[in-house]
Amino acid sequence: MPLVSGTKLGPYEILAPIGAGGMGEVYRARDTRLGRDVAVKVLPAAMAENLQLRERFEREARAVSRLNHPNICTLFDVGDEGTTHFLVMEYLEGETLEQRVKRGALPLDAALKYAEQIADALSKAHRAEIIHRDLKPGNIFITKQGAKILDFGLAKDRTLLQAEPDSTQRGSPTTVGSDTAAGTILGTYPYMSPEQLEGKMADARSDIFAFGAVLYEMLTGQRAFGGQSQASVIAAILERDPRSILELMPVCPKSLDRVVRRCLMKDPDERWQSAFDLKMEIQQIASGGAEEANRIAAATGWRNPWIPRALAGLALLLAVAIGALLLHKNAPKPPVFSSLTPPQGTYFEIEGDLGIPPALAPDGTGVIFGAGGAIWYRSLRDGTERELSKGKNEVYPFWAPDSKSIGFFGDGKLRTMEIGTGATKTLCDASNPRGGAWGSSGIILFTPTTRDIIYQIPATGGTPKPVTHLDVNLHSTHRWPFFLPDGQHFLYMAANHVKPLGEQNGVFIASLDGKMNRLLVSTSVGAQFASGKLLYVHDSKLMAQTLDLRKLVLTGNTATIAEGLVTDIGVWHSTFTVSNADTLLYQTGTASGKSRLEWVDRNGKHLNFVSETDILFGPRLSKSGKQLLAAMGDPGADIWRLDPSGQQKTRLTFENLSVSEAVWSPDETRFAYSLGQPGKRFTLNVKTSSGSGAPKVLEETSDINSPTDWSPDGRYLLCERFVNGASQIWVVDLEGKEPTHAFGITSVSPDLQSSGQFSPDGKWMALVSSVTGPQVIVVPFKGGGGKWQVSTEGGRWPRWRRDGKELYFVSNRNEMMAVRITEKGESLEVGSPERLFAYHPALRIFRSGMINYDVAIDGKKFLLDVAADENTRPLTLLSNWNSLVEGE
């Protein structure tokens, strides 16, 4: 059984679990003698009974004890407590290289720094005749001081194993998972050398091969040897060379590309023969490579070295294209790869419910994408870029067929914008959209809410009209429309929130007149069309197949264009976009969107985590602060109850249909939440906090109706509701004495409102208003007049301190702000906003008004739903992609 907090292993007191792997469980513990935190690695009792595993555990202790190096995790102690065997190591703060690489490639200087440290540590181990045999990103830890190698559980110590037969000399096949497991072949497949895979003797050069694979991944954000199965990964390692780093990062120093390629040679004799020589080579590259990057940055005026790399890639693309035109007019153009990175100081905002995925202009001259809370335009002719729109919750932009205008959604509306002038026009309501398309016939298709059909509207304005019909027995949403060239037929994605990966989900082809609507291909994300080909995703592979526009059927074979695409099942979308100019833009990696509940103090300092990394949103503490509600899952979610320490977790709903955060009743016996039912119906529900019994349905609406707070006297619910595309706060009287009504909305002032929150005494209400904003304001809940603006430079997500004397909100720059509130009779005195700390909220919030944090009773701690990572992975720009499918 896992150890619980408080367990004693000799002088070491277990505090909390850190992680687990094939060779043990790791805990954070306290050395009661020296008063320091340590990491304790425990061999579970079941493994201790296995002589081979116990010997391997002891082997790690012997190996690490002989290594004293700043870039190798230090072993402090070994011990036994009854049948429990354990190692005591230094406690490290930071993250594994595996976690870091999931956010994308490392900057060149950081990659070289860590590579030099890892190579130096390997050199130390090899001089001590210790071979790691399982070097991988998961066994490298990144701290503020640098990189440290972990887990010598598979290490081979020649000084201690003279008489021990080497299992890797035997060629019997075994099955090993993606992570290290017991077996004949030892290691982790994507980082194992060919000789290890063939069951031959592993030596120091095997570690050098793994080092090359790790460095490749640090520089590119991609594995050197990928595949969809163990067999395909093994085949890649044994038979194929990885793509050149220069193809993915064109201005990477050529010498570094040569170093990595030499590390990854199939024949050990052709690799670097010592980690020391490898370290010296990297040291030399580090000084020259930094100077080269700085020269490029100075020459172009950019301070971010990744941006000149992108421009250099575009220059390379242009040069190759011109050369092909002049010298080989009749020859097929080869594919050319380059990279696009976000603007300096930002990261891509592509995934999640409020994503801004990239879109190539139809003529291939530019791209729009999301970064830093804005829609950006970047020219692919000269590399210049600028913000197009910011601060109004803009999402899901798409191009007009003439490549001169775009459509997008913001503040619950469908809008268009001329790229050249910035002139914007509002067309209609779209409260929670899921994509749009602009056809050659002047019609725009769009999905206005998450569980809705496709509508059409003239690009010049007019009244939206339905185009598709939802069969609620099969699907709960139609989204991501994409026009075919004739402007009359289009593609769209149909999916089911209850069965997000169901076989019934796929891309349909339909016509504006409604005469045609049928399934074209089963897939989990939307599709696009260009150059006679349908492009869609299957098992994270980008596929292309001919679509006969006359018969509107797929013909011929499919071809794989790219593998490992980011696929966001939460919204059934993948990060790829195609133009009519034979260019394609895509992103590889794993979709983010996961988050974690974290306690921090008023300075933003980490205190502890409450949950594992998961897809969750809307944390809400009870009045006493002793219980916590959160929604988990996507695209279908359920409500869970946790204790604020995160030790206990209970599932309270099982419909897999929750579309809102849950709010506590004042007495903590019930909670309210919203369910999205098939067929554009939403129910407002109340259920017991024990989870027993069926929920009580308070009302049913055709628009999203999400509770945001419960009044202190237990009588009223505040709900955020979309009416005619506008976000409004509605008041529900649970005693039935007053009809449900909108709060303060008039035909003269149709203010957009969200995030309603009662003050602790129920006298006031904080909310977000769009009149001058969005800004956080406070108004009386009942009777009297007055309105007090709390934020000064924009804000969202208000929360009260439990005594009502302080109000918190998140600024437009994602900073936690605090404001003193002093009640003076029927008036308020509002202090100046004080910045507390920066906050990177989770991507999964379903609507802009969903509050994704809460505050402890005394206001000294904040419970944040923090995004697990930032999207720093570059986008791959592929020119002449059709050459990859010729002959298929």
RATA-V59767 format. One line per field, one symbol per residue. ss: DSSP state (H for helix, E for strand, C for the rest). phi: phi as a letter, one per 40 degrees, with the letter a starting at -180 (. if undefined). burial: 1 if it has 9 or more other ideal C-beta (glycine too) atoms within 8 Angstrom, else 0. A space follows every 50 residues. Layout:
BEGIN
ss->???
phi->???
burial->???
END
This chain:
BEGIN
ss->CCCCCCCEECCEEEEEEEEEECCEEEEEEEECCCCEEEEEEEECHHHHCC HHHHHHHHHHHHHHHCCCCCCECCEEEEEEECCEEEEEEECCCCEEHHHH HCCCCCCHHHHHHHHHHHHHHHHHHHHCCEECCCCCHHHEEEECCEEEEC CCCCCEECCCCCCCCCHHHCCCCCCCCCCCCCCCCCCCHHHCCHHHHCCC CCCHHHHHHHHHHHHHHHHHCCCCCCCCCHHHHHHHHHHCCCCCHHHHCC CCCHHHHHHHHHHCCCCHHHCCCCHHHHHHHHHHHHHHHHHHHHHHHHHH CCCCHHHHHHHHHHHHHHHHHHHHHHHCCCCCCCCEEEEECCCCCCCECC CCCCCCCCEECCCCCEEEEEECCEEEEEECCCCCEEEEEECCCCEEEEEC CCCCEEEEEECCEEEEEECCCCCEEEEEECCCCCCEEECCCCEEEECCCC CCCCEEEECCCCCCEECCCCCCCCCCEEEEEEECCCCCEEEEEEECCCCC CCCCCEEEEEECCCCCEEEEEECCCCCEEECCEEEEEECCEEEEEEEECC CCEEEEEEEEEECCECEECCCCEECEEECCCCEEEECECCCCCCEEEEEE ECCCCEEEECCCCECEEEEEECCCCCCEEEEECCCCEEEEEECCCCCCEE ECCCCCCECCCCEECCCCCEEEEEEEECCCEEEEEEEECCCCCCCEEEEE ECCCEEEEEECCCCCEEEEEEEECCEEEEEEEECCCCCCCEECCCCCCCC CCEEEEEECCCCCEEEEEECCCCCEEEEEECCCCCCEEECCCCCEEEEEE CCCCCEEEEEECCCEEEEEEEEEECCEEEECCCEEEEECCECCCCCCCCC CCEEECCCCCEEEEEEECCCECCCEEEEECHHHHCCCC
phi->.ccbdhcbbgcbbcbacbaaacbibbbcabcccbgbcbbbbbcddccccc dcccccccccccccccbbacbbdcccababbgccbabbbccbbiaccdcc ccchccddccccccccccccccdcccccgbbcgacadcbbbbbccicbcb fccbcbbccbbdcccccccccccbbbccbdaciccbhbdcbccdccccgc ccbdccccccdccccdcccbgbccbbicacccccccccbbccdcdcccbd bcdcccdcccccdccccdcccdcaccccccccdccdcccccccccccccc gcccccccccccccccdcccccccccbbdbcccccbbabbbcddgbbcbb cgcbcbccaccdcgcaababaggacbbbcccbgcaaccaagbfcafcacc ccgbbbbabafgbcbbacccbgcbbcbacacacahaabcccgbbbabcbc babcbbaccchibcbcbbbccccbbbabafcaccdcgbbabacbabccbc bccccicbbabccgcbaacbacabacbbbafgbcbabbfgbcbbacbccc cfbcbgccbccabgccbccdbfabcaabbcbgbbbabbhbdcgcaacbcb cccgccbacbaccacaagcaccdcgcbabacbhacbbbcbbbcccgcbab cbbbcfbcbacbbccdcgcaababbccdggbbbcbbacccgcgcccccab bcbdbbcbabcdcgcbbcbcbcbfgbcbcbbbcccgcbccaccgcbccbc ccbafcbccdcgcbbcabbcdbbcbcbbbccbggbhabcccbbgaafcac cccgcabbabcccfbcbbbcbbcbgcbbbbcccbcbacbbccccbgaccc cbaabcdcgcbbcbcbdcabcbcccccbcgccccbcgc
burial->00100001100111101000101111111110000001111110001101 00110111111111001010111010001000011111101100011111 11111101101111111111111111010111111111111110011110 11111111011000000100000001000100011111111111111010 01011111111111111111110111100101111111000100110111 11101110111111100100110111111011111101110111011001 01011111111111011001101100000000101111111110001111 11111111111101111111110111111100100001110001111111 10101111110111111110000000111111111111100011111111 11111110100001001101000011111111110011111111111001 00011111111100011001101111111100111110011111111110 01010000101111111111111111111001111111101111111111 11010001111001111111110000111111111111111111010000 11100111111111110101111111100011111110101000000110 10111111111001011111110011111111110000000111100000 11111111110101111111001111111110000101111001111111 11010111111101111110111000010110100110101111111111 11111100101111111110111111111111111000
END
